[in-house]
Amino acid sequence: MTDVSSETPIVKLVSFMIQKAVADGASDIHIEPQETDLRVRFRIDGVLQEVMRSPRSVQASIISRFKIMADMDIAESRKPQDGHCAVTVAGQKVDFRVSTLPTVYGERVVLRILRKDAIMLQLSDLGFLQSSLDRFEVAFRKPYGAILVTGPTGSGKSTTLYAAVNVLNTPDRHILTVEDPVEYRVEGVNQCQVNPKAGLTFARALRSFLRCSPDCILVGEIRDQETAQIAIESALTGNLVLSTLHTNDSAGAVTRLIEMGVEPFLVASAVETVLAQRLTRRLCKECKQEVRLKPEVLIKAGFAEDNLPEVVHKAVGCKNCGNTGYRGRMGVHEVLSMSEEIRRLTVDEATAEEIKQVAIREGMLTLRQDGLEKVRMGMTSIEEVLRVIV
């Protein structure tokens, strides 16, 4: 019997999808069975866009083709699967992380495009305002302490951490990472992937790291009390620890660690800086358009009444940006430095809002203020900032 997934038209169709996604700068490919057809969407600059529909009759063949590429079990369709594959596109090797999920209309497939060039970005490429970059850089250049990056999934936390690691990655430093999974290989960095089935968890890897005399430790994510405790204690015993947390803002990371069971005085002593971030789309330079808005509209958006911009820019759309008005993304940042007053509030178990207000008084720009400053500079639009920041 001929394997339908190896039919030439299906192979060509799948290759076309992958090539188009890479050419369009997509971060994900979504293959989604619907009631009457198969929908294909790309996530470009953080927003899903439908690119094509295929007949229901080729659904099984397309999904089988992706599963074969990722070395998955094509006979198993009742439970989720994960895999990896590498494809050469325009002469360059591109890695993909592939996931399947059974739905009522059949298996859906998501391909995460892992771009090696993204992880090699410099901090100056990430859209930092100079004041925020200075605060962040002072922190991770210290020989010890914990640096936390917070934000939702897909907000660029790993990219920011690796940009910092790229700065620290010199022959005289011993850098160890534990991740789930290791998506990008970095020369000169010793990377470890968690394997719960074999008993290798974040916490267990961290304990082993401390016996290896590291200078810098990167923990992919602090998920539980044990990992949090060891990471914080590592930062107190002379190691620089970089990690991520899922909180809405920078002050929330401090209270989150305490809620996870880490003693407040340990958090206050170990944490040096918390960076909260989101990703916002950049306005297309070819078609962005100046607009003059009424003062009340600008004030409602969050601009200070005594410092309103004369003009801002809006998205229009042209052939260069696929008629979206945006091309590329950048970070919006909130950098909280642990001052003596904030450390005291942490020990006293103050609320996240109280910590945030003190940080603002000490010069921290909130996520919205940082985003609006980039609106003032013509880099993005008010609508885009309000889309990603509550």
N, C-alpha and C positions, 0 to 999 in steps of 0.2 A: 504494500500500500504506500502511495506517495504521501510524504509529509506536506500538508497544505501550507505550513509556515515557510517552506523552502521554495514556494512558487515564485518565479522571477518578479511578477508584478507586485506581490506583497513586499518582497525584499526592496524593490525600488521605491515603493511608497514609504516604507519605514525609513529608508535612507534619506528620502526627500524631507520627511518631517524633521529628522535630526539635523540635517544640513541647514534647513531654513531656521530652526530654533537657534542654532549657534550663530548664524549670520545675523539674525535679528537681535542678538544679545539677550536671549531669554535665560532665565535661571531655572525654570521648570517646564516640563512637558506633561500635560495631563491628558490621558486617553480615557474617556468616560463613556461607557455604554449608556444609551438612553432607551426609551421604550421602542422607538422606531428606527434609530440610527446610532452612529458612533460619533461623539463630539470630541474634537481635538482643540485644546486651549494651551497657549503659552503664557507664562508669567513673565512680563517684560516690565522692568523698572518697578517691580513689586505689585503690578496690577495684571489680573488675568484678562487675556484677550482671546476670543474665539477665532481660530484660523481656518478651520475646515470641518466638514461633516462627511462621514463615509457611510455607505449602506450597511445595514445590520448584517448582511450576508458575509461581509469580510471581517467582522468583529473577532471571531475566534482565531482567524489566521494572523491578524495583526498582533493580538495579545500573545499568541504562541510565539511569534517571531521575537517580540521583546523578551519573553521569558527564556528563550533559547540563548539569546545574546547575553543575558545576565546569569546564565548557568543555573536556572531555576528548574523545578520539577513541573513539566508542562501537564502532567496528569493530575496534579493537585490544584483544585480550584475552589476548595471549601475553606481554606484558611489563608491568612496573609503570608506573603513571602518577601524576603529582601535579598538583593543581589547587587553585584557591580559589573560594569562592563567598560571597555575602552574602545573608542571608535576614532579612526583617522578622518578628520574633516579639513579640507583645504591644506593637506600636508602636515597638519598638526594633530597630535594625539589629545583627545578630549575624554575625560573620565566621567562616568555617570553612576549615580546611586539609584537603583531601581527598586520600587516597592509596589506590591500588588495588594488589593483589598477586595474581597467578595462583596458585591452589592446585589440588589434585587434584580438588576438587569444584566448581571455578569460581572466579571472581574474588571476593576479599573486599575490603570497603571500610571504611576507617577515617576518620571525620570528627573532627578535633580542633577543639573549640569554643574560639575565641579571644575571651576576655572582656576588653574594654577596661577594665572596672572593676577587674579583678584587677591590671593593670599600673599602676594609679593608686593602689595601696595605699600607706599610710604605713608606715614602719618599725615604728611602735608597734602596727600591726595584725597583724604577722607572728608574734607569740608569743615575742618575745625576753624573756628574763629581764633585769632592769635592768642587772646587772653585765656581761652579754654585750653588750647594746646599747651601753653606754658605751664598751666596748673597740672595737667595730666603728665607732662614729660618730667617735671620735677619729681613727681611721685614714683614713676617706674624706674627712674635712674638711681633711686636709693637702694642700698644693698639689702634691705630687709623690709618687711611689712606686707600687708595684703592690699592688692589693687583689685577692686571688683567692678565688673561691667554688667549693667542690668538693662533689661528691655525684653520685649516679647520675642517669640520665635521669628527668625527672619529679619531681625533689626540690625544685623551686621556686627554682632558682639564678637564672634570668632575672628572676623576680618580685622577688627580693631586690635584685639589681643595679639594676633600674629604680626600686625604692623609694629607693635611694641617689641615683640620677640625678634623681629628682623633687625631692630636697632640694637638689641642686647646680644644678638648672636655673633659673638666674636670668639676667636680661638682660646681666649683665656677664661671663658665662662662655661660652666657645666649646666646645660639646660635640659630638664626632663619634663615631659608632658604625659598626661593620662587623659584620653578622650574616648568618646563613644558616638560614632566611630572616628578613627583617624582618617579624615577625608583628604588631607593634603600632606605630602611628604616634604619636609624641609631639611636640606642638607646641613649637617652640623648640630641638629637637634635630636635628642634621643626620645622617640615617641612610643607610647605604650597604649594599646587598645584594651578597654575593659572586656572581660569575658565572664559573665556571671555563671555560666554553666561550669566553668573551670574554677570558680571561686575567686576570680580576679575582679574585685569591685574597685570603685574609686578609692574607698577607704583603705583597702588592703594594699593597693598600688602605692598610695601615699606613705603608708608605714614603711614599705620597702624603699621608697625614694629617700627617706631620711637616713638610711644606712649607706647611701651612695654618695654622700657629700655633695649635694647639688648647690648651685648658686641661685638658680631660678627654677621654680616649679609652676607649670601651667596645668590647672585642673579644669577640664572641659566644662563642668557644671557642678555646683554644690547643690545636691538634691536632698540630702538627709542630714540628721544631727551628727552622725559619726564622721561623715566627710567634712562637715563644717567645723567640728571640734578639732580634727587633726590639721586641717588647713590653717585655722587660726593659730593653733599652737606652733605650727611650722613657721609661721610669719613672726612669732614671738622669739623663736630660737635662732634667728639669724638668716632666714631664707626669704627671698622675694617670692611671693605667691601671687599669681594672676589667676583669676577665675571669673565665672559668670553666675548670675542669679536671675530669677524671674520675678522682678518687682516693677511697679509702674514708674517709680522715680528713684532718685539717688538716696534720699532720706529713708525711703522704705526698705532699702537693703540693710540698713543698720538695725532697724526694729525686727526685720525678718530673721536675722541671725539669732537675735535674742529669743524670738518665738520658737526657733528650731532647737533651743536648749543650750546655746552657748552663753556662758556667764557674761553679763554686761561689762564687767571690768576687763575681760579678755578682748571683747569686741572693741572697746574704747582704746586699748593699748595696741592692738594688732593692726586694725584697719587704718590705712593711710589716706586713701582716696576712693571715692565711688563715682563711676562715670555712668550716667543713664543716657541712652541714645535711642533714636528712631531713624528710619531712612525716609527721606523725602525726595521726590523727583525734581530734577533740574529743569528749568525752562529751556526750551530749544532756542539756541542763540540766533537761529536763522529767522524765526517768525514771532518771537515774543514781542508784545506790544505795550507801550506805555499807556497807563490810564490814570486819571485824576479822580480820586474817590472823595466823597463827602467826609468831613471830620468825624461825624458820628459813626460812620461805617468803620473807619480806622480805629477809633477808640473801642468800639465793640469787639474788634478783632484782637485787641490787647495792646495797641500802641499807647504810650504815655501821652496824655493830653497836651503836655508842654513840649513834646518832641515828635510831632507827626511828620511823616515823609511827604514831600510835595507830590511825587509820583511813585506809583508802584507798577509792576508789570503783570500782564495776564497771558495765559496760554491761548494760542490761536490754532496752530496746526499747519503743517506743510509736508511735502514729500520726504524731507529729511528726517522727520520724527514720526512718520506713519500717521500723520494727521492727529496726533494726540496733543501736540503742543509741548511735550516734554521729551528730553533725551538724556538718559543717564540718571544716576542717583547720587546723593551725598548724605552725610550724617547730620543730624541735629543733636546737639550735645548739652548735657547738664553735668558739670564737674563739681562735686562736693569734696572739699578738702577738710580733713578732720582737725579742726582748731582745738585749742584748749577748752573753749566754752562748749563746743559740740561733744568733746570727749566727756566733759562733766555731765552734760545732758544724757549721754548714752548710759553712763554709770547710774544715773538717777532714773533710768527707764522712761525718759520723756517720749512723747508721741512723735511720729514721723513729721507731723505738721509743725510741731514746735522746733524740731531740728531744722526743717526746711526754712522756716522764717529766720532763724539765726544765720543760716548759710547765705541767704539772700542779703541780709544786712552786711555780711562779710564779703560781698561782691560776687556771689554765684549768680550766673544767668540761668533761669529756668529753661526747660525745653521750649516752651512757647516763646520766651524772650529771645532765645538763640535763633529759633526759626524765623521770627519776625525781623530780626536783624539781617537775616539772609534775604528776606523779602525786600527790605530797604536797599540792599546791595544789588537787587535785580537778579538774584540767583534762582529764586523760586517764587511761587505765588501765594497769596493769602489763602486761597482755597486749598492748596496742597498742604500747607502747614496745619490748617484746621482739620484736614482729613486724617492726619497721622497723630495729632496731639489733641487730647481732650481739653 
